[in-house]
């Protein structure tokens, strides 16, 4: 069960990263 929860956490982090990148690209904010 620990491995499953870790995999879910990794996928959530990856999903949030993609959302953040999409938001930044939409608002045209340069890093």
Secondary structure, 3 states (H helix, E strand, C coil): CHHHHHHHHHHHHHHHHHHHHHHHHHCCCCC
